[in-house]
Amino acid sequence: MKLLHLLRNKARASYKELAEILNTGESEVAAQILAWEKDQTILGYHAVTNPEAIGDNSVSAFIEVRLTPERGGGFDRLAMRIARFDQVVSCYLASGGYDLMVVVEGSDLREVARFVSEKLSSLDGVLSTATHFRLKTYKENGFLFERETETDRLAVSP
């Protein structure tokens, strides 16, 4: 499991680097990673990017969804149907006042609004939605987006 933790934080590390950190053989690391990819323990790899740095003006929204559970299937079938939409980046079953937390991306506010009104809200079994737009990201997948800057100013105290 230590290898999985390393991969989550250093996915670009070579087999050699990972083997050195774990004090094991490079071939063992490679074989384990291949096995995890094959059995879908590892589903993929991605880079965490800063949208401002690359000029990405897309819009992200967190949508709370309340559902009617299906007899014999609970929330699973409807949740998987929602998760398959291209606009959906992530979809989680949640506790609390709603059933699903759906993360959606679009090119602008209208595109996200259209998705919610035309596709999501119109599905049988969807009782209600509440949409929250991402305004700024401070941390994502363990990466801080802004470093605290040191200043030469003296602290003001009352």
C-alpha positions, 0 to 999 in steps of 0.5 A: 500500500505504500507504493499506492500512496507514493503513486498518488503523490508522485505518479511521474516517478520512474520505477527506479525512483519508486524502488529506491524509496521502497528499498525494493526491486525495480521489476517488483514495482513494475509488476505490481503497478501493471497488476493494479492497472490490469485489475483496475485498482489504478484507473488512470493518471492525471496532472493537477493544473492551475487553470489561471496559469494556462488561461482556462476559463471553464466553469466548475460546479458542485451540484447537490442532487436529491434522488428517489431510491429505486426498489431493489437498486437504491441509488446505484442505477441512477447515479451511474446514469448521471455519472456517464454524462460527458459534463460530469467530472465526478459523482459521489454518493453522500450523506446528509441533506442530499444523496449525490454530489456531482461535479460538472464542468462547462465552457461557461455558466450557461452550459452548466445551467443547460446541463442542470435544467435539460439533462439532470433535473429532467431525469426520472428519480431526481427530486431536486438539485442545488448548484454551487459554482467554484469561484476559486481553488485553494487546494486540489488533490493535495496541491496548494494553488497559492503559496503564502507570500512573505512580506517585509511589512510589520504586523499591526497590533491593536 
